[in-house]
Structures are given as structure tokens and as C-alpha cells.
Amino acid sequence: MKSILKTLFACCGLLVVSLTYAQDLHYSQFFNSPLTTNPANTGFIPDGDYRLGANFRNQWSSIMTLPFKTTSIYGDVQLLKDRMENGWVGAGAVLLRDVAGSGNLTSTKLYGSIAYHQLLGYASLLSLGFNVGYANKHINVSNLKFPDQFDGKFFDNKMPTTASLDRTQTGYLDLQAGMNYAYFPTDKIYLNSGFSVHHINKPRESFFDASADGTVDNRVPRRYIAFLNGSFLVNEQWIINPNAYYTTQAKVSQLVAGANAHYNLSGDGEYLLIGGLYYRHKEAVIPMVGLGYKDYIFTFCYDATISTLKNYNNTRGAFEFSLVKQGVLNQYRGNRRETICPSFKSL
């Protein structure tokens, strides 16, 4: 009986881990989390030469006592612009923390990234980047309930259990790589597309020891991300930003597409009103609002569930906050164009 219970618990544990990495950490505002979307975004900053940002996502609070909470902070900077006539280097880092469920499954990840950006002619830019980091996952088993703690009516986690993990935390080295291409034929049009591969090394992630015969190894499957975005200067008041994002991992895929608009309130682009609408295929409609003040942009979005899950959460899926600051450390002086990509900040 004990072996059956342990096997059942092991299966449940593996399912939890599988579901966790099948979706990986993600944001609806993927365009405001550039370093987690693609390492080639590192140092790709049209409105400045450095960038700082923070993101927070709260998911499923309407159906879970302890919802999924994802937080990240990041920063990146452009380097060697004064030494390279047609390119520069981007360097950055991102820290992520995700807490999920009553077992407090906590993920903490720290990545450092670097990218090289090369101007191709006068209307396009090619970027290549990679990052390397360390990921740690920890689970609090004291908040979990197991089959042998069921007394026929209720689960009592004060009762002793024979179920056990081989460890309550695991860590691993993680590698990502990506490529971007930007095209800006005029000072009113900017297009950008990219592709990245995450978990290139397929690190082992499990709270259990690998089986002796090697049949159970629990590797994190590779994740593939593609995106397409743009900025169109309609007139002195309006900028339209369409965005699309597709990701797939372990036969689970996600498609998000939509657009947001920036309205110039001040005439010089320093005060912005932001509104947008996005759609996650078969899952959610995502309205977004925000404000821009000088170098700061704050945005909020809400995932309104449209899948069958809406019958349980009353369409209340998730909400997100994003705060981004872009700035200039030093004004570039030289014979190269000060801003390679079109910037619509000052109109």
C-alpha cells in the first residue's frame, strides 16, 4: 500500500512540475518584458541607451486561495556605440520570481544577457543575443495534502504521511538564444520580428531522483518564441503599435495578438495616454490602459477569460502591471546617426 501511495504521489508531483514548465513564466504584456521574450532584445532601445523595467502578474485569484504570482525586474544598456560605426553591444540582466499554489511552488531565476546589433544599410538592423542563468525551484510540502491523510470526509495534513519527495528544491543552469530583424524604411514606420529558443540545454528539473534505468529524467523541454511588432506614426497625436506573439513548448502553444495606441497629450510626447486590446487565442480578451510621463511608461492589463474556465472564475483571469523607464546616459557625439531606429518620443 505504501508503495502505491508513493507512486501516486510521484505521479501527481510530476504532473505539477510538468504543468508548470509546460506554460513557463509568461506575461500578456510580452512587449514590456523584452529580455524574457528574446535575449536579442537586450540593448534594443530606440528611445534611449538604457532601460529599466518591472512586471507583476496575478493569475487565477478568483478560483485559488493562493494564486499564481509572477514578478520580474530587468535592466539593459547599450555599450560601445562610440567605438562601432554601424553597431553596438547590449548587456542586461533579469530577475524573475514566481509563486504558485497552496504548496508554494516558488521559482527564482536570474539571467545575464548580451546581444550584438548590426546596422544593415540605412533601413534595417540585425540583432543576435543569448543569455545564461540559474533557476531554482522550491516547494513547501507542509501545505500539501496526500491520499493517506484522507479520513473518509476530509484531508488532515496534520496526520503523518508516507509520501515524500527526494528533495524540496532543485536548481539548474539555463541557456537561451535569439535573433531579431528590424526594418524602418521611413521615419514614420518601424517593424520588428524575432525568434528565440529557450532552455537550449534542456536542463533536468525534478524533486525526484532520476530512475536507475534512465526512463524518468524530467528534462525541461525547449521553448520556442516568435514575435512581430511595429510602430506607425499616424500624425502628431497618434502612434499605433500592433503586436503578435507565438510560443510553443511541450506540445502546448499560445498565440497573443492585438494593438495599442499612444495619444500625445502634451505636444512634445512627454505626456501620453495609452489604450489597447489584445486577444489570447481561445483563452482571453485582454484590454490594456496606461500613462506615459517623460521617461516612464506605466501600463495595466486584465485577462478576461473566454474559455470554459469562465464558468468557474466569472471571466476573472489575471491582471498585470508594467513599469518601464528608458533614458539616455550620454548624448552621442560623432558622425554616426544619434538614433538608428526611428524614435517617436519627441514629435
N, C-alpha and C positions, 0 to 999 in steps of 0.2 A: 504493500500500500504506500509506503514511504517513497519508494522509487517511482511509483505512478504519480504521486503528488509533485515530486521534484521535476519529473519530466513535463508535467502540465505547467508548472511554474516556469520552467525553462522556455517552453514554447511561448507562453504569454510574454515573458521578458523579451524574447527575440522579436516578437511581433511589435512590441512597443518601440524597440530600437529601430526596427525596420520601417515603421511608420514615420518615426522621427526623421531618419535621414532620407526617406523617400521624398519628403517635401523640402528638406533642408531649410535653412533660415531664409526667409523671403519677405519682401515689402511690396505693397501695392504701389508705392511711390518709388519704383525701382530707379527712376531717373534722378532721384535725390539721394541715392545710395550708390554712387558711381564705382567705388572701389570693390564692393561686393558683387556688382554686376559684371565687371570686366576689369582685370588689372591693367589693361591698356588704357583705361580712363585716367590712370594716375598722372597727374600733371597736365591733363587736358582741360584747360580752364580759360575759355575765351574772354571772360570779363576780368581777369587778373592774373597774378602769378603765384598766388597761394589760396588755399581753400580749407575751411574748417566746417564740419557738419556733425549733426546729431540726429538720430532717428529713434522713435519709440513706437512699438506696435502692441496693442492689447487685443487678443483674439479669443472668441468664444466665452466671454464673461457672462453671457446670458444663459448658458447651459452648464457651466462649470463653476464650482465653488472657488477653485484656484485656476484662473485662465492662463493661457499661454501669453507670456510677456517677453518681447524681444527688444533689446536696447543696443544701440551701437553708436560709437563716436569715431570720427576719422579726420584725417588731415593729409593734405598733399601740397607739394610745392614744385615749381618749375626751376630747374637748375641749368647752368652753363649756357644760358641764352646769349650772353655776351661773348662766348667763345665759339659758338657754332652759327654760321651764317644762315643755314637753312633748316635748323632743327634745334631741339633741346631735350633734356632728360627730365623725367618726372620721378619724384620719390615720395612715398607716403606710407601710412600705416592705418590700420583699422582694428578696433577692439569691439567684439560682439559678446553679448550675454543673453541667453535665452533660458527662461524658467517655465516648466510645463507640468501641469497636473498635480494631483494630491501627493504623488511620490517625489515632488520637487526635483524632477529630472532637469538638472542645470547644465547648460553648455556654456563654456567660456572659450573664446577663440581670439588669438592675437596674430595679425598678419602684417608683414612688411612687404611693400611692393615697389617695383621700379619699372619704368617704361621709357622707350625712346620714340620721339616724334620727328618725322622727316617730311619736310615740305616737298611736294612733287609739282614742279612748275609753280604757277601762281594761283591755282584754284583748287588744290586738293592736298590732303595730308594723310600720311600713313603712320600708324602707331602700333608698336609691338610692346607687350608687357607681360610680366609674370610676378607672382608673389609666393612667398613661403611663410608658413606659420605653424603654430602649435595649437591643437584643440584639446580641451579637457572636458569630460562629462562625468557628472556625479549624481547619484540617486540616493534619496533618503528613504530607506526601506521601512523605517518606523511608522510611516504614514500609509503603508500599503496593507492590503488585506488579502489573505491567501485561502485556498479551499478548506484547509484543515482548521481554520478559525471560524467556520460557519457552524452555528449551534442548532440549525434547523429553521431558525427565524431571522437571525441577524448575524452579521460579521462582528467579531470581537477581536480587535487587534492587540488586546492585552493577553489573549491566550497564546501559549507557546506554539511555534510552528516549526515544522521540519524543513520547510522551503528555505533555501539560502542561495545567495549569489557567491560566485568565486571572488568577487571584488565589488566594491561600491563606487569605484571611479576608474576611468580609463583615459588614456591620453595618446596622442599620435601626431606625427608630422604630416602636414598637408600642403599640397602644391597646386597652383592654378596658373594658367597661361591664356593670353587672349590677343586679338588683333582688331584694330579699328581702321575705318577709312572715312574721311570727311571730305565733302565736296561743297565749295562755296563759289559758284560762278559769278555772283554779283554781291554787292554789299547789303542786299535785302533777302538773300536766300542762303540758308545753311542746312546741309543734310549730313547725317552721320549714321553709319551702321557698324556693327561689331559682332564678333563671335568669340566665345571663350569656353574653355574646358576646365572644370573644377574637379578636385580630387584625382589628379592625374596619376598619382602613385597608388590609388585605391587602398588607403590605409585600413588596418584592421581596427574595428570598433566593436567592443563587446564587453559585457560584465561577466562573461563566462570564459573559461579556458577553451582553447581550440581542441577539437576532438582528436584523439590519437590517430585515427585513420585519415584525418585531413578533410573529411566531408563537410564539417562545420567550421568555417573560418571567419564569417561575418565581416566581409570587406565593404567599405563604403563605396558604392558604385559611382562611376564618373557621372558628372552632371554637365549638360551642355546648355549654353545660354546664347541666344541671338537677339539682337535688338536693332531697331530702326527709329531714328527720331529726326526732328527738323525744327527750324525756326524760320518763320516768314514774317518780315516786316511789312504789314499791310499799309500802314500810314504812321503818322507821328504819335498816334494814340494807341494803336493796337499791334500786338505781336501774337501770332498763333504758333503753338508748339504741339504738333502731333507726335505721338509716341506709340511704339508697339514693342512687345517683349514676349519671347517664347522660351520656355525651358523644359527640359525633359531629363528624367533620372529614374532609373529602375522601373521603366515602363509606365511611369507617372509623368504626365505633361501638363503644362499650364500656359495659357495664352491670355495676355492682357493688352488691350489696345484702347486708344482714346486720344484726347487732346485737351490742352488747357490754353487759356488766353491771358495775356498780361495787358492791363489797361493803364496807361500812363496818366497819373493823376496830377503830376506837377509840371509837366512840360520838359523836364530835364532827365526823366527816367529814374529819379531817386525815390519817388513815391509811387508804388504800384498796387493795383488791385488785381487779384488773381482768382480765376474760376475755371473749373474744368470738369470733365466727365469721362470716366473710364469703365471698361467692361471686361470682367474676367469670364472667359468662355464657360457658359453653363453653370457658373457659380455665384457671381455677384455683379451688381451695378455699383460704381464707386464714384460718388460726387466728391469734388475737391474745392476748397477755398483757401485763400492765402493773402498775405500782405507783404509788400517789399518796402524796406526803408533803407536807403543808401546801400551799404554793402550786405545787408541782411535780408533774407527771404524766409518767411515762416509760412508753412502750409499744413493744412489739416484735411484728412480724407476719411471717409466712412464706407466700409464694405456692407452694403445692403444685400443680404443673401437672397438669391432667387432659385437655388436648387431645392430639393426636397427637404433639406435641413431647415428651411424656413418654417416648416410646420412645428419645429421644436424651439427655435430661437427667435421666432416672430420677426424674421429678416435681420435681426441684430447680429452681425457677423464680427466685425473688427473695426477698430479705429486706429489712426496713425497720426503722429506729429513729426514734422521735419523742420529743422532749423539749419540754414546754410549761410555761411559768410564767405564771400570772395573779396580779396583785396590785392593791393599792389605793394610789394616790399620796396622795390626800387624802380623808378621810371627808367626805362631802357633808353640809352642814348647811343646812337650809332647809325649805320647806313641801312640796317635792316628795318623792315616794317615793324612798328611797335606792336601791333596786334595782327597775327597771321590770320586767324579765323575772324569772321565778322562779329562784332560786338554791338548789341543794340541798347547798351546801358545808357549811353548819352546820345540823345536824339537831336 
